[in-house]
Amino acid sequence: MRVSKARNIVLCGLFAALMAVGANVSPFLMIGGVPITLQLLFAILAGGLLGSRLGSLAMVTYMLVGLVGAPVFAQFKGGPAQLLSPTFGFIISFIFVAYVTGKLIADRKTATKKHYISAGILSVLCNYIIGTNFMFLAFKIWAQAPDGFSYTMAWSWMVAYLPLDIVVTAASLVLLPKLQTALKRSYSPTIEV
């Protein structure tokens, strides 16, 4: 038995749309000029519910929709110029967040509490390592870096976000089993002929 392709397309589209909503739920809440978003939550949920392949595909879809000009990124931004934004690395990181979460949780027949905790830790690490390194390089190479900007300064900026990201990650991992159960009940697999 294989899960319906139509269902997969709908779920990928749904999570791409949820990422757009998550990017803009708090456009006026900023720390250091960077908006607070719920994108990490939806990237983790995408991987945990759809699996590594479809979860990361949903994140790629979100990124491509934004790059072609739809205002789906934080602060309702979009377009190819966003590739040069110092925060674009975080958008890239969501692809890896969904993939890692999917591999550790959804792609397994049985995921234990240890798998959920590992997925949470690795998701935050992917988000921070990819996003912060991209931001550092962007400021050093093409964006105007503040005076005295250093690698240490880039990472110190991220300290303000860490408590929120830990809470968001924990919330997503608490929600995942409930949503997995609801999704299994809602959609029974179909047999393709």
C-alpha positions in Angstrom: 0.0 0.0 0.0 1.2 3.5 -0.8 0.0 6.8 0.5 -1.9 8.8 -2.1 0.2 11.2 -4.2 -2.6 13.7 -4.0 -2.5 13.6 -0.2 1.3 14.2 -0.2 1.0 17.2 -2.6 -1.7 18.7 -0.3 0.4 18.2 2.9 3.5 19.7 1.2 1.5 22.7 0.1 -0.1 23.0 3.6 3.2 23.1 5.3 4.6 25.6 2.8 1.6 27.8 3.6 2.1 27.2 7.3 5.7 28.4 7.0 4.4 31.6 5.4 2.0 32.1 8.2 4.6 31.3 10.8 7.0 33.8 9.3 4.6 36.6 9.7 2.6 35.9 12.9 4.5 38.5 14.8 5.8 41.1 12.3 6.1 43.7 15.0 8.1 41.6 17.5 11.8 42.0 16.7 15.0 41.3 18.5 18.0 43.2 17.1 16.2 43.9 13.8 15.3 40.2 13.2 11.6 39.2 13.5 10.5 36.5 15.9 8.8 33.7 13.9 7.2 30.3 14.3 9.0 28.8 11.3 11.1 26.5 13.4 7.9 25.0 14.8 6.5 24.3 11.4 9.7 23.0 10.0 9.9 20.4 12.8 6.3 19.5 12.4 6.7 19.1 8.7 9.5 16.6 9.1 7.9 14.8 12.0 4.6 14.4 10.2 5.6 14.1 6.5 8.9 12.3 6.9 12.4 13.4 5.7 11.7 13.5 2.0 8.3 15.2 2.0 9.0 17.5 4.9 12.2 18.8 3.3 10.3 19.1 0.0 7.7 21.3 1.7 10.5 23.6 3.0 12.0 23.8 -0.5 8.6 24.6 -1.9 8.2 27.4 0.7 11.7 28.8 -0.2 11.0 28.7 -3.9 7.6 30.4 -3.6 9.3 33.2 -1.7 12.2 33.5 -4.2 9.8 33.9 -7.2 8.3 36.9 -5.5 5.5 35.8 -3.2 5.7 37.8 0.1 6.0 34.7 2.3 9.2 35.4 4.1 9.4 37.3 7.4 8.0 40.9 7.3 6.1 39.8 4.1 9.2 39.9 2.0 9.9 37.9 -1.1 11.8 37.8 -4.4 15.3 36.7 -5.5 17.0 39.6 -3.7 16.2 37.7 -0.5 19.1 35.4 -1.4 21.4 38.2 -0.3 19.6 38.8 3.0 21.8 37.9 6.0 18.9 35.9 7.4 18.4 33.8 4.3 20.5 31.0 5.8 17.8 30.4 8.3 15.3 29.7 5.5 17.8 27.3 4.0 18.2 25.6 7.4 14.5 24.8 7.6 15.1 22.3 4.8 17.6 20.5 7.0 15.5 20.8 10.1 12.6 19.0 8.4 14.9 16.4 7.0 16.6 15.6 10.3 13.4 15.5 12.2 11.8 13.3 9.6 14.7 10.8 9.6 14.7 10.6 13.4 10.9 10.5 14.0 8.6 9.9 11.0 10.8 7.6 8.9 11.0 5.1 11.8 8.4 2.5 12.5 8.6 3.4 16.2 10.2 6.6 17.5 11.2 6.6 21.2 11.4 9.6 23.5 15.2 9.5 22.8 14.5 10.0 19.1 12.2 13.0 19.8 14.8 14.6 22.1 17.6 14.0 19.6 15.4 15.4 16.8 14.8 18.6 18.8 18.5 19.1 19.7 19.6 18.4 16.1 16.9 20.7 14.7 18.0 23.6 16.8 21.7 22.9 15.9 20.9 22.8 12.2 19.0 26.0 12.4 21.7 27.9 14.3 24.7 26.5 12.6 23.5 27.0 9.0 21.7 30.3 9.7 24.3 31.9 11.9 27.2 31.0 9.6 25.3 32.2 6.5 24.6 35.5 8.4 28.2 35.9 9.4 29.4 35.3 5.8 26.7 37.6 4.4 27.8 40.5 6.7 31.5 39.9 5.9 31.2 39.5 2.1 28.2 41.5 0.8 26.1 43.1 3.5 27.2 46.1 5.6 28.5 44.7 8.8 28.3 46.8 12.0 31.6 48.2 13.4 33.6 45.5 15.1 31.5 42.7 13.7 33.1 39.3 14.4 32.2 35.6 14.4 31.8 35.8 18.1 29.4 38.7 17.8 27.2 36.8 15.3 26.9 34.0 17.7 26.3 36.3 20.7 23.3 37.8 18.8 21.8 34.3 18.7 21.8 33.9 22.5 18.7 36.2 22.7 16.7 33.7 20.5 17.8 30.5 22.1 15.3 30.4 25.0 12.4 31.0 22.6 13.7 28.4 20.1 14.0 25.9 22.9 10.4 26.5 24.0 9.2 26.3 20.4 11.1 23.1 19.8 9.7 21.5 23.0 6.2 22.6 22.0 6.5 21.0 18.6 7.8 17.8 20.0 4.9 17.6 22.5 2.4 18.3 19.6 4.0 15.8 17.2 2.6 12.5 18.7 -0.9 14.0 19.0 -0.8 15.3 15.4 0.6 12.0 14.1 -2.3 10.1 15.7 -4.8 12.6 14.3 -3.3 12.4 10.8 -3.3 8.6 10.8 -7.0 8.6 11.8 -7.9 11.3 9.3 -6.2 9.7 6.3 -6.2 6.0 5.7 -3.7 5.0 3.1 -5.1 4.2 -0.3 -3.9 1.5 -2.6 -2.6 2.6 -6.0 -3.5 0.4 -8.9 
